[in-house]
Amino acid sequence: MNKARRTALSAALQMLQDAQSLIQEAAEGEQEGYDNMTEGLQQTERGQRMEEVASSLDDVQSTLDDLIGQIEDAME
């Protein structure tokens, strides 16, 4: 891999890591909001949606982990 491609991949890697951090913060905030609800509110449509969003964001974060690992492997 030449220097220009390695530099481009390094920049992309940093963007993915930044995005992953933002997504993690959002997931944690959504989960915390859900956890702070009363049990009755957790059972409402809004509570259920908050839990689904937190779970989806965790899935996205996991996918980003995989992508970051693959890029790092490619750069070796």
mmCIF file of the N, C-alpha and C atoms, coordinates in Angstrom:
data_MODEL
# 
_entry.id   MODEL 
# 
loop_
_atom_site.group_PDB 
_atom_site.id 
_atom_site.type_symbol 
_atom_site.label_atom_id 
_atom_site.label_alt_id 
_atom_site.label_comp_id 
_atom_site.label_asym_id 
_atom_site.label_entity_id 
_atom_site.label_seq_id 
_atom_site.pdbx_PDB_ins_code 
_atom_site.Cartn_x 
_atom_site.Cartn_y 
_atom_site.Cartn_z 
_atom_site.occupancy 
_atom_site.B_iso_or_equiv 
_atom_site.pdbx_formal_charge 
_atom_site.auth_seq_id 
_atom_site.auth_comp_id 
_atom_site.auth_asym_id 
_atom_site.auth_atom_id 
_atom_site.pdbx_PDB_model_num 
ATOM 1   N N  . MET A 1 1  ? 0.854   -1.167 0.000  1.00 0.00 ? 1  MET A N  1 
ATOM 2   C CA . MET A 1 1  ? 0.000   0.000  0.000  1.00 0.00 ? 1  MET A CA 1 
ATOM 3   C C  . MET A 1 1  ? 0.905   1.237  0.000  1.00 0.00 ? 1  MET A C  1 
ATOM 4   N N  . ASN A 1 2  ? 0.571   2.169  -0.886 1.00 0.00 ? 2  ASN A N  1 
ATOM 5   C CA . ASN A 1 2  ? 1.414   3.354  -0.953 1.00 0.00 ? 2  ASN A CA 1 
ATOM 6   C C  . ASN A 1 2  ? 1.023   4.364  0.132  1.00 0.00 ? 2  ASN A C  1 
ATOM 7   N N  . LYS A 1 3  ? 1.858   5.371  0.270  1.00 0.00 ? 3  LYS A N  1 
ATOM 8   C CA . LYS A 1 3  ? 1.691   6.356  1.343  1.00 0.00 ? 3  LYS A CA 1 
ATOM 9   C C  . LYS A 1 3  ? 0.374   7.118  1.216  1.00 0.00 ? 3  LYS A C  1 
ATOM 10  N N  . ALA A 1 4  ? -0.022  7.481  0.019  1.00 0.00 ? 4  ALA A N  1 
ATOM 11  C CA . ALA A 1 4  ? -1.259  8.245  -0.180 1.00 0.00 ? 4  ALA A CA 1 
ATOM 12  C C  . ALA A 1 4  ? -2.484  7.437  0.248  1.00 0.00 ? 4  ALA A C  1 
ATOM 13  N N  . ARG A 1 5  ? -2.521  6.165  -0.132 1.00 0.00 ? 5  ARG A N  1 
ATOM 14  C CA . ARG A 1 5  ? -3.659  5.318  0.263  1.00 0.00 ? 5  ARG A CA 1 
ATOM 15  C C  . ARG A 1 5  ? -3.650  5.067  1.768  1.00 0.00 ? 5  ARG A C  1 
ATOM 16  N N  . ARG A 1 6  ? -2.463  4.877  2.329  1.00 0.00 ? 6  ARG A N  1 
ATOM 17  C CA . ARG A 1 6  ? -2.358  4.659  3.776  1.00 0.00 ? 6  ARG A CA 1 
ATOM 18  C C  . ARG A 1 6  ? -2.837  5.907  4.528  1.00 0.00 ? 6  ARG A C  1 
ATOM 19  N N  . THR A 1 7  ? -2.480  7.091  4.022  1.00 0.00 ? 7  THR A N  1 
ATOM 20  C CA . THR A 1 7  ? -2.907  8.349  4.641  1.00 0.00 ? 7  THR A CA 1 
ATOM 21  C C  . THR A 1 7  ? -4.421  8.492  4.545  1.00 0.00 ? 7  THR A C  1 
ATOM 22  N N  . ALA A 1 8  ? -4.987  8.164  3.396  1.00 0.00 ? 8  ALA A N  1 
ATOM 23  C CA . ALA A 1 8  ? -6.440  8.247  3.212  1.00 0.00 ? 8  ALA A CA 1 
ATOM 24  C C  . ALA A 1 8  ? -7.156  7.271  4.145  1.00 0.00 ? 8  ALA A C  1 
ATOM 25  N N  . LEU A 1 9  ? -6.640  6.059  4.244  1.00 0.00 ? 9  LEU A N  1 
ATOM 26  C CA . LEU A 1 9  ? -7.256  5.075  5.139  1.00 0.00 ? 9  LEU A CA 1 
ATOM 27  C C  . LEU A 1 9  ? -7.123  5.500  6.599  1.00 0.00 ? 9  LEU A C  1 
ATOM 28  N N  . SER A 1 10 ? -6.012  6.096  6.926  1.00 0.00 ? 10 SER A N  1 
ATOM 29  C CA . SER A 1 10 ? -5.815  6.577  8.289  1.00 0.00 ? 10 SER A CA 1 
ATOM 30  C C  . SER A 1 10 ? -6.846  7.658  8.626  1.00 0.00 ? 10 SER A C  1 
ATOM 31  N N  . ALA A 1 11 ? -7.107  8.543  7.685  1.00 0.00 ? 11 ALA A N  1 
ATOM 32  C CA . ALA A 1 11 ? -8.122  9.586  7.896  1.00 0.00 ? 11 ALA A CA 1 
ATOM 33  C C  . ALA A 1 11 ? -9.510  8.963  8.028  1.00 0.00 ? 11 ALA A C  1 
ATOM 34  N N  . ALA A 1 12 ? -9.805  7.993  7.179  1.00 0.00 ? 12 ALA A N  1 
ATOM 35  C CA . ALA A 1 12 ? -11.102 7.316  7.263  1.00 0.00 ? 12 ALA A CA 1 
ATOM 36  C C  . ALA A 1 12 ? -11.245 6.586  8.590  1.00 0.00 ? 12 ALA A C  1 
ATOM 37  N N  . LEU A 1 13 ? -10.182 5.967  9.028  1.00 0.00 ? 13 LEU A N  1 
ATOM 38  C CA . LEU A 1 13 ? -10.180 5.254  10.297 1.00 0.00 ? 13 LEU A CA 1 
ATOM 39  C C  . LEU A 1 13 ? -10.484 6.212  11.444 1.00 0.00 ? 13 LEU A C  1 
ATOM 40  N N  . GLN A 1 14 ? -9.873  7.377  11.427 1.00 0.00 ? 14 GLN A N  1 
ATOM 41  C CA . GLN A 1 14 ? -10.116 8.369  12.476 1.00 0.00 ? 14 GLN A CA 1 
ATOM 42  C C  . GLN A 1 14 ? -11.573 8.822  12.467 1.00 0.00 ? 14 GLN A C  1 
ATOM 43  N N  . MET A 1 15 ? -12.138 9.021  11.280 1.00 0.00 ? 15 MET A N  1 
ATOM 44  C CA . MET A 1 15 ? -13.550 9.413  11.186 1.00 0.00 ? 15 MET A CA 1 
ATOM 45  C C  . MET A 1 15 ? -14.463 8.334  11.751 1.00 0.00 ? 15 MET A C  1 
ATOM 46  N N  . LEU A 1 16 ? -14.165 7.087  11.434 1.00 0.00 ? 16 LEU A N  1 
ATOM 47  C CA . LEU A 1 16 ? -14.978 5.989  11.963 1.00 0.00 ? 16 LEU A CA 1 
ATOM 48  C C  . LEU A 1 16 ? -14.867 5.906  13.484 1.00 0.00 ? 16 LEU A C  1 
ATOM 49  N N  . GLN A 1 17 ? -13.665 6.111  13.999 1.00 0.00 ? 17 GLN A N  1 
ATOM 50  C CA . GLN A 1 17 ? -13.485 6.081  15.450 1.00 0.00 ? 17 GLN A CA 1 
ATOM 51  C C  . GLN A 1 17 ? -14.225 7.236  16.121 1.00 0.00 ? 17 GLN A C  1 
ATOM 52  N N  . ASP A 1 18 ? -14.208 8.409  15.487 1.00 0.00 ? 18 ASP A N  1 
ATOM 53  C CA . ASP A 1 18 ? -14.959 9.553  16.022 1.00 0.00 ? 18 ASP A CA 1 
ATOM 54  C C  . ASP A 1 18 ? -16.457 9.264  16.000 1.00 0.00 ? 18 ASP A C  1 
ATOM 55  N N  . ALA A 1 19 ? -16.934 8.703  14.895 1.00 0.00 ? 19 ALA A N  1 
ATOM 56  C CA . ALA A 1 19 ? -18.346 8.361  14.780 1.00 0.00 ? 19 ALA A CA 1 
ATOM 57  C C  . ALA A 1 19 ? -18.731 7.323  15.831 1.00 0.00 ? 19 ALA A C  1 
ATOM 58  N N  . GLN A 1 20 ? -17.861 6.353  16.030 1.00 0.00 ? 20 GLN A N  1 
ATOM 59  C CA . GLN A 1 20 ? -18.129 5.311  17.014 1.00 0.00 ? 20 GLN A CA 1 
ATOM 60  C C  . GLN A 1 20 ? -18.270 5.916  18.409 1.00 0.00 ? 20 GLN A C  1 
ATOM 61  N N  . SER A 1 21 ? -17.427 6.871  18.723 1.00 0.00 ? 21 SER A N  1 
ATOM 62  C CA . SER A 1 21 ? -17.491 7.533  20.024 1.00 0.00 ? 21 SER A CA 1 
ATOM 63  C C  . SER A 1 21 ? -18.813 8.283  20.204 1.00 0.00 ? 21 SER A C  1 
ATOM 64  N N  . LEU A 1 22 ? -19.228 9.001  19.170 1.00 0.00 ? 22 LEU A N  1 
ATOM 65  C CA . LEU A 1 22 ? -20.501 9.732  19.234 1.00 0.00 ? 22 LEU A CA 1 
ATOM 66  C C  . LEU A 1 22 ? -21.683 8.781  19.369 1.00 0.00 ? 22 LEU A C  1 
ATOM 67  N N  . ILE A 1 23 ? -21.632 7.681  18.650 1.00 0.00 ? 23 ILE A N  1 
ATOM 68  C CA . ILE A 1 23 ? -22.708 6.690  18.711 1.00 0.00 ? 23 ILE A CA 1 
ATOM 69  C C  . ILE A 1 23 ? -22.753 6.041  20.086 1.00 0.00 ? 23 ILE A C  1 
ATOM 70  N N  . GLN A 1 24 ? -21.595 5.767  20.652 1.00 0.00 ? 24 GLN A N  1 
ATOM 71  C CA . GLN A 1 24 ? -21.543 5.190  21.994 1.00 0.00 ? 24 GLN A CA 1 
ATOM 72  C C  . GLN A 1 24 ? -22.168 6.138  23.015 1.00 0.00 ? 24 GLN A C  1 
ATOM 73  N N  . GLU A 1 25 ? -21.850 7.422  22.912 1.00 0.00 ? 25 GLU A N  1 
ATOM 74  C CA . GLU A 1 25 ? -22.433 8.407  23.826 1.00 0.00 ? 25 GLU A CA 1 
ATOM 75  C C  . GLU A 1 25 ? -23.954 8.445  23.688 1.00 0.00 ? 25 GLU A C  1 
ATOM 76  N N  . ALA A 1 26 ? -24.439 8.408  22.457 1.00 0.00 ? 26 ALA A N  1 
ATOM 77  C CA . ALA A 1 26 ? -25.879 8.430  22.224 1.00 0.00 ? 26 ALA A CA 1 
ATOM 78  C C  . ALA A 1 26 ? -26.541 7.168  22.782 1.00 0.00 ? 26 ALA A C  1 
ATOM 79  N N  . ALA A 1 27 ? -25.921 6.026  22.557 1.00 0.00 ? 27 ALA A N  1 
ATOM 80  C CA . ALA A 1 27 ? -26.472 4.764  23.064 1.00 0.00 ? 27 ALA A CA 1 
ATOM 81  C C  . ALA A 1 27 ? -26.520 4.759  24.581 1.00 0.00 ? 27 ALA A C  1 
ATOM 82  N N  . GLU A 1 28 ? -25.446 5.227  25.196 1.00 0.00 ? 28 GLU A N  1 
ATOM 83  C CA . GLU A 1 28 ? -25.408 5.273  26.658 1.00 0.00 ? 28 GLU A CA 1 
ATOM 84  C C  . GLU A 1 28 ? -26.453 6.242  27.203 1.00 0.00 ? 28 GLU A C  1 
ATOM 85  N N  . GLY A 1 29 ? -26.623 7.380  26.543 1.00 0.00 ? 29 GLY A N  1 
ATOM 86  C CA . GLY A 1 29 ? -27.632 8.347  26.973 1.00 0.00 ? 29 GLY A CA 1 
ATOM 87  C C  . GLY A 1 29 ? -29.037 7.791  26.852 1.00 0.00 ? 29 GLY A C  1 
ATOM 88  N N  . GLU A 1 30 ? -29.297 7.108  25.754 1.00 0.00 ? 30 GLU A N  1 
ATOM 89  C CA . GLU A 1 30 ? -30.622 6.522  25.543 1.00 0.00 ? 30 GLU A CA 1 
ATOM 90  C C  . GLU A 1 30 ? -30.889 5.422  26.572 1.00 0.00 ? 30 GLU A C  1 
ATOM 91  N N  . GLN A 1 31 ? -29.885 4.583  26.837 1.00 0.00 ? 31 GLN A N  1 
ATOM 92  C CA . GLN A 1 31 ? -30.045 3.513  27.814 1.00 0.00 ? 31 GLN A CA 1 
ATOM 93  C C  . GLN A 1 31 ? -30.229 4.092  29.212 1.00 0.00 ? 31 GLN A C  1 
ATOM 94  N N  . GLU A 1 32 ? -29.472 5.130  29.523 1.00 0.00 ? 32 GLU A N  1 
ATOM 95  C CA . GLU A 1 32 ? -29.594 5.766  30.834 1.00 0.00 ? 32 GLU A CA 1 
ATOM 96  C C  . GLU A 1 32 ? -30.988 6.375  31.010 1.00 0.00 ? 32 GLU A C  1 
ATOM 97  N N  . GLY A 1 33 ? -31.478 7.015  29.956 1.00 0.00 ? 33 GLY A N  1 
ATOM 98  C CA . GLY A 1 33 ? -32.831 7.572  30.009 1.00 0.00 ? 33 GLY A CA 1 
ATOM 99  C C  . GLY A 1 33 ? -33.867 6.486  30.251 1.00 0.00 ? 33 GLY A C  1 
ATOM 100 N N  . TYR A 1 34 ? -33.708 5.373  29.554 1.00 0.00 ? 34 TYR A N  1 
ATOM 101 C CA . TYR A 1 34 ? -34.627 4.247  29.733 1.00 0.00 ? 34 TYR A CA 1 
ATOM 102 C C  . TYR A 1 34 ? -34.531 3.700  31.152 1.00 0.00 ? 34 TYR A C  1 
ATOM 103 N N  . ASP A 1 35 ? -33.292 3.509  31.630 1.00 0.00 ? 35 ASP A N  1 
ATOM 104 C CA . ASP A 1 35 ? -33.086 2.948  32.966 1.00 0.00 ? 35 ASP A CA 1 
ATOM 105 C C  . ASP A 1 35 ? -33.638 3.848  34.065 1.00 0.00 ? 35 ASP A C  1 
ATOM 106 N N  . ASN A 1 36 ? -33.672 5.142  33.827 1.00 0.00 ? 36 ASN A N  1 
ATOM 107 C CA . ASN A 1 36 ? -34.176 6.082  34.825 1.00 0.00 ? 36 ASN A CA 1 
ATOM 108 C C  . ASN A 1 36 ? -35.704 6.213  34.815 1.00 0.00 ? 36 ASN A C  1 
ATOM 109 N N  . MET A 1 37 ? -36.346 5.579  33.865 1.00 0.00 ? 37 MET A N  1 
ATOM 110 C CA . MET A 1 37 ? -37.814 5.596  33.808 1.00 0.00 ? 37 MET A CA 1 
ATOM 111 C C  . MET A 1 37 ? -38.370 4.630  34.850 1.00 0.00 ? 37 MET A C  1 
ATOM 112 N N  . THR A 1 38 ? -39.559 4.928  35.285 1.00 0.00 ? 38 THR A N  1 
ATOM 113 C CA . THR A 1 38 ? -40.241 3.970  36.149 1.00 0.00 ? 38 THR A CA 1 
ATOM 114 C C  . THR A 1 38 ? -40.592 2.741  35.318 1.00 0.00 ? 38 THR A C  1 
ATOM 115 N N  . GLU A 1 39 ? -40.839 1.653  35.980 1.00 0.00 ? 39 GLU A N  1 
ATOM 116 C CA . GLU A 1 39 ? -41.174 0.420  35.252 1.00 0.00 ? 39 GLU A CA 1 
ATOM 117 C C  . GLU A 1 39 ? -42.407 0.614  34.383 1.00 0.00 ? 39 GLU A C  1 
ATOM 118 N N  . GLY A 1 40 ? -43.358 1.369  34.902 1.00 0.00 ? 40 GLY A N  1 
ATOM 119 C CA . GLY A 1 40 ? -44.571 1.634  34.126 1.00 0.00 ? 40 GLY A CA 1 
ATOM 120 C C  . GLY A 1 40 ? -44.271 2.393  32.847 1.00 0.00 ? 40 GLY A C  1 
ATOM 121 N N  . LEU A 1 41 ? -43.406 3.394  32.919 1.00 0.00 ? 41 LEU A N  1 
ATOM 122 C CA . LEU A 1 41 ? -43.046 4.162  31.729 1.00 0.00 ? 41 LEU A CA 1 
ATOM 123 C C  . LEU A 1 41 ? -42.202 3.340  30.765 1.00 0.00 ? 41 LEU A C  1 
ATOM 124 N N  . GLN A 1 42 ? -41.409 2.436  31.302 1.00 0.00 ? 42 GLN A N  1 
ATOM 125 C CA . GLN A 1 42 ? -40.596 1.581  30.434 1.00 0.00 ? 42 GLN A CA 1 
ATOM 126 C C  . GLN A 1 42 ? -41.481 0.714  29.537 1.00 0.00 ? 42 GLN A C  1 
ATOM 127 N N  . GLN A 1 43 ? -42.684 0.413  30.011 1.00 0.00 ? 43 GLN A N  1 
ATOM 128 C CA . GLN A 1 43 ? -43.589 -0.442 29.246 1.00 0.00 ? 43 GLN A CA 1 
ATOM 129 C C  . GLN A 1 43 ? -44.380 0.322  28.190 1.00 0.00 ? 43 GLN A C  1 
ATOM 130 N N  . THR A 1 44 ? -44.279 1.662  28.214 1.00 0.00 ? 44 THR A N  1 
ATOM 131 C CA . THR A 1 44 ? -45.016 2.451  27.224 1.00 0.00 ? 44 THR A CA 1 
ATOM 132 C C  . THR A 1 44 ? -44.323 2.358  25.869 1.00 0.00 ? 44 THR A C  1 
ATOM 133 N N  . GLU A 1 45 ? -45.013 2.854  24.858 1.00 0.00 ? 45 GLU A N  1 
ATOM 134 C CA . GLU A 1 45 ? -44.444 2.849  23.508 1.00 0.00 ? 45 GLU A CA 1 
ATOM 135 C C  . GLU A 1 45 ? -43.138 3.646  23.473 1.00 0.00 ? 45 GLU A C  1 
ATOM 136 N N  . ARG A 1 46 ? -43.109 4.756  24.166 1.00 0.00 ? 46 ARG A N  1 
ATOM 137 C CA . ARG A 1 46 ? -41.895 5.580  24.208 1.00 0.00 ? 46 ARG A CA 1 
ATOM 138 C C  . ARG A 1 46 ? -40.747 4.819  24.879 1.00 0.00 ? 46 ARG A C  1 
ATOM 139 N N  . GLY A 1 47 ? -41.029 4.176  25.990 1.00 0.00 ? 47 GLY A N  1 
ATOM 140 C CA . GLY A 1 47 ? -40.005 3.411  26.692 1.00 0.00 ? 47 GLY A CA 1 
ATOM 141 C C  . GLY A 1 47 ? -39.476 2.272  25.842 1.00 0.00 ? 47 GLY A C  1 
ATOM 142 N N  . GLN A 1 48 ? -40.388 1.564  25.193 1.00 0.00 ? 48 GLN A N  1 
ATOM 143 C CA . GLN A 1 48 ? -39.980 0.462  24.323 1.00 0.00 ? 48 GLN A CA 1 
ATOM 144 C C  . GLN A 1 48 ? -39.100 0.968  23.192 1.00 0.00 ? 48 GLN A C  1 
ATOM 145 N N  . ARG A 1 49 ? -39.474 2.115  22.638 1.00 0.00 ? 49 ARG A N  1 
ATOM 146 C CA . ARG A 1 49 ? -38.704 2.698  21.526 1.00 0.00 ? 49 ARG A CA 1 
ATOM 147 C C  . ARG A 1 49 ? -37.302 3.099  21.993 1.00 0.00 ? 49 ARG A C  1 
ATOM 148 N N  . MET A 1 50 ? -37.199 3.664  23.192 1.00 0.00 ? 50 MET A N  1 
ATOM 149 C CA . MET A 1 50 ? -35.897 4.049  23.719 1.00 0.00 ? 50 MET A CA 1 
ATOM 150 C C  . MET A 1 50 ? -34.989 2.834  23.860 1.00 0.00 ? 50 MET A C  1 
ATOM 151 N N  . GLU A 1 51 ? -35.550 1.752  24.339 1.00 0.00 ? 51 GLU A N  1 
ATOM 152 C CA . GLU A 1 51 ? -34.778 0.521  24.500 1.00 0.00 ? 51 GLU A CA 1 
ATOM 153 C C  . GLU A 1 51 ? -34.331 -0.024 23.141 1.00 0.00 ? 51 GLU A C  1 
ATOM 154 N N  . GLU A 1 52 ? -35.220 0.033  22.155 1.00 0.00 ? 52 GLU A N  1 
ATOM 155 C CA . GLU A 1 52 ? -34.886 -0.429 20.808 1.00 0.00 ? 52 GLU A CA 1 
ATOM 156 C C  . GLU A 1 52 ? -33.773 0.422  20.191 1.00 0.00 ? 52 GLU A C  1 
ATOM 157 N N  . VAL A 1 53 ? -33.863 1.736  20.385 1.00 0.00 ? 53 VAL A N  1 
ATOM 158 C CA . VAL A 1 53 ? -32.846 2.636  19.835 1.00 0.00 ? 53 VAL A CA 1 
ATOM 159 C C  . VAL A 1 53 ? -31.492 2.353  20.477 1.00 0.00 ? 53 VAL A C  1 
ATOM 160 N N  . ALA A 1 54 ? -31.471 2.200  21.790 1.00 0.00 ? 54 ALA A N  1 
ATOM 161 C CA . ALA A 1 54 ? -30.215 1.905  22.485 1.00 0.00 ? 54 ALA A CA 1 
ATOM 162 C C  . ALA A 1 54 ? -29.613 0.603  21.959 1.00 0.00 ? 54 ALA A C  1 
ATOM 163 N N  . SER A 1 55 ? -30.429 -0.389 21.762 1.00 0.00 ? 55 SER A N  1 
ATOM 164 C CA . SER A 1 55 ? -29.955 -1.674 21.249 1.00 0.00 ? 55 SER A CA 1 
ATOM 165 C C  . SER A 1 55 ? -29.442 -1.536 19.815 1.00 0.00 ? 55 SER A C  1 
ATOM 166 N N  . SER A 1 56 ? -30.165 -0.804 18.985 1.00 0.00 ? 56 SER A N  1 
ATOM 167 C CA . SER A 1 56 ? -29.736 -0.597 17.599 1.00 0.00 ? 56 SER A CA 1 
ATOM 168 C C  . SER A 1 56 ? -28.410 0.140  17.540 1.00 0.00 ? 56 SER A C  1 
ATOM 169 N N  . LEU A 1 57 ? -28.251 1.145  18.380 1.00 0.00 ? 57 LEU A N  1 
ATOM 170 C CA . LEU A 1 57 ? -26.997 1.888  18.404 1.00 0.00 ? 57 LEU A CA 1 
ATOM 171 C C  . LEU A 1 57 ? -25.843 1.015  18.881 1.00 0.00 ? 57 LEU A C  1 
ATOM 172 N N  . ASP A 1 58 ? -26.118 0.111  19.808 1.00 0.00 ? 58 ASP A N  1 
ATOM 173 C CA . ASP A 1 58 ? -25.089 -0.849 20.233 1.00 0.00 ? 58 ASP A CA 1 
ATOM 174 C C  . ASP A 1 58 ? -24.677 -1.741 19.067 1.00 0.00 ? 58 ASP A C  1 
ATOM 175 N N  . ASP A 1 59 ? -25.656 -2.147 18.262 1.00 0.00 ? 59 ASP A N  1 
ATOM 176 C CA . ASP A 1 59 ? -25.365 -2.970 17.083 1.00 0.00 ? 59 ASP A CA 1 
ATOM 177 C C  . ASP A 1 59 ? -24.495 -2.206 16.083 1.00 0.00 ? 59 ASP A C  1 
ATOM 178 N N  . VAL A 1 60 ? -24.822 -0.927 15.869 1.00 0.00 ? 60 VAL A N  1 
ATOM 179 C CA . VAL A 1 60 ? -24.041 -0.095 14.954 1.00 0.00 ? 60 VAL A CA 1 
ATOM 180 C C  . VAL A 1 60 ? -22.611 0.025  15.470 1.00 0.00 ? 60 VAL A C  1 
ATOM 181 N N  . GLN A 1 61 ? -22.480 0.228  16.760 1.00 0.00 ? 61 GLN A N  1 
ATOM 182 C CA . GLN A 1 61 ? -21.158 0.355  17.370 1.00 0.00 ? 61 GLN A CA 1 
ATOM 183 C C  . GLN A 1 61 ? -20.348 -0.930 17.164 1.00 0.00 ? 61 GLN A C  1 
ATOM 184 N N  . SER A 1 62 ? -20.978 -2.056 17.304 1.00 0.00 ? 62 SER A N  1 
ATOM 185 C CA . SER A 1 62 ? -20.308 -3.340 17.090 1.00 0.00 ? 62 SER A CA 1 
ATOM 186 C C  . SER A 1 62 ? -19.866 -3.490 15.635 1.00 0.00 ? 62 SER A C  1 
ATOM 187 N N  . THR A 1 63 ? -20.724 -3.074 14.719 1.00 0.00 ? 63 THR A N  1 
ATOM 188 C CA . THR A 1 63 ? -20.383 -3.124 13.297 1.00 0.00 ? 63 THR A CA 1 
ATOM 189 C C  . THR A 1 63 ? -19.187 -2.223 13.008 1.00 0.00 ? 63 THR A C  1 
ATOM 190 N N  . LEU A 1 64 ? -19.185 -1.039 13.598 1.00 0.00 ? 64 LEU A N  1 
ATOM 191 C CA . LEU A 1 64 ? -18.053 -0.136 13.422 1.00 0.00 ? 64 LEU A CA 1 
ATOM 192 C C  . LEU A 1 64 ? -16.770 -0.749 13.981 1.00 0.00 ? 64 LEU A C  1 
ATOM 193 N N  . ASP A 1 65 ? -16.878 -1.443 15.104 1.00 0.00 ? 65 ASP A N  1 
ATOM 194 C CA . ASP A 1 65 ? -15.715 -2.146 15.666 1.00 0.00 ? 65 ASP A CA 1 
ATOM 195 C C  . ASP A 1 65 ? -15.121 -3.099 14.636 1.00 0.00 ? 65 ASP A C  1 
ATOM 196 N N  . ASP A 1 66 ? -15.998 -3.856 13.987 1.00 0.00 ? 66 ASP A N  1 
ATOM 197 C CA . ASP A 1 66 ? -15.547 -4.809 12.974 1.00 0.00 ? 66 ASP A CA 1 
ATOM 198 C C  . ASP A 1 66 ? -14.879 -4.086 11.804 1.00 0.00 ? 66 ASP A C  1 
ATOM 199 N N  . LEU A 1 67 ? -15.503 -3.007 11.338 1.00 0.00 ? 67 LEU A N  1 
ATOM 200 C CA . LEU A 1 67 ? -14.948 -2.251 10.216 1.00 0.00 ? 67 LEU A CA 1 
ATOM 201 C C  . LEU A 1 67 ? -13.590 -1.648 10.564 1.00 0.00 ? 67 LEU A C  1 
ATOM 202 N N  . ILE A 1 68 ? -13.489 -1.093 11.744 1.00 0.00 ? 68 ILE A N  1 
ATOM 203 C CA . ILE A 1 68 ? -12.224 -0.511 12.193 1.00 0.00 ? 68 ILE A CA 1 
ATOM 204 C C  . ILE A 1 68 ? -11.133 -1.582 12.236 1.00 0.00 ? 68 ILE A C  1 
ATOM 205 N N  . GLY A 1 69 ? -11.464 -2.743 12.739 1.00 0.00 ? 69 GLY A N  1 
ATOM 206 C CA . GLY A 1 69 ? -10.510 -3.846 12.770 1.00 0.00 ? 69 GLY A CA 1 
ATOM 207 C C  . GLY A 1 69 ? -10.067 -4.269 11.387 1.00 0.00 ? 69 GLY A C  1 
ATOM 208 N N  . GLN A 1 70 ? -10.994 -4.314 10.462 1.00 0.00 ? 70 GLN A N  1 
ATOM 209 C CA . GLN A 1 70 ? -10.656 -4.709 9.090  1.00 0.00 ? 70 GLN A CA 1 
ATOM 210 C C  . GLN A 1 70 ? -9.748  -3.680 8.424  1.00 0.00 ? 70 GLN A C  1 
ATOM 211 N N  . ILE A 1 71 ? -10.019 -2.406 8.670  1.00 0.00 ? 71 ILE A N  1 
ATOM 212 C CA . ILE A 1 71 ? -9.161  -1.370 8.094  1.00 0.00 ? 71 ILE A CA 1 
ATOM 213 C C  . ILE A 1 71 ? -7.771  -1.431 8.711  1.00 0.00 ? 71 ILE A C  1 
ATOM 214 N N  . GLU A 1 72 ? -7.723  -1.615 10.020 1.00 0.00 ? 72 GLU A N  1 
ATOM 215 C CA . GLU A 1 72 ? -6.419  -1.723 10.676 1.00 0.00 ? 72 GLU A CA 1 
ATOM 216 C C  . GLU A 1 72 ? -5.623  -2.904 10.127 1.00 0.00 ? 72 GLU A C  1 
ATOM 217 N N  . ASP A 1 73 ? -6.307  -4.026 9.903  1.00 0.00 ? 73 ASP A N  1 
ATOM 218 C CA . ASP A 1 73 ? -5.647  -5.191 9.328  1.00 0.00 ? 73 ASP A CA 1 
ATOM 219 C C  . ASP A 1 73 ? -5.117  -4.882 7.926  1.00 0.00 ? 73 ASP A C  1 
ATOM 220 N N  . ALA A 1 74 ? -5.907  -4.159 7.140  1.00 0.00 ? 74 ALA A N  1 
ATOM 221 C CA . ALA A 1 74 ? -5.507  -3.832 5.782  1.00 0.00 ? 74 ALA A CA 1 
ATOM 222 C C  . ALA A 1 74 ? -4.303  -2.908 5.746  1.00 0.00 ? 74 ALA A C  1 
ATOM 223 N N  . MET A 1 75 ? -4.169  -2.096 6.790  1.00 0.00 ? 75 MET A N  1 
ATOM 224 C CA . MET A 1 75 ? -3.073  -1.130 6.836  1.00 0.00 ? 75 MET A CA 1 
ATOM 225 C C  . MET A 1 75 ? -1.756  -1.751 7.311  1.00 0.00 ? 75 MET A C  1 
ATOM 226 N N  . GLU A 1 76 ? -1.809  -2.952 7.836  1.00 0.00 ? 76 GLU A N  1 
ATOM 227 C CA . GLU A 1 76 ? -0.578  -3.603 8.330  1.00 0.00 ? 76 GLU A CA 1 
ATOM 228 C C  . GLU A 1 76 ? 0.322   -4.031 7.209  1.00 0.00 ? 76 GLU A C  1 
# 
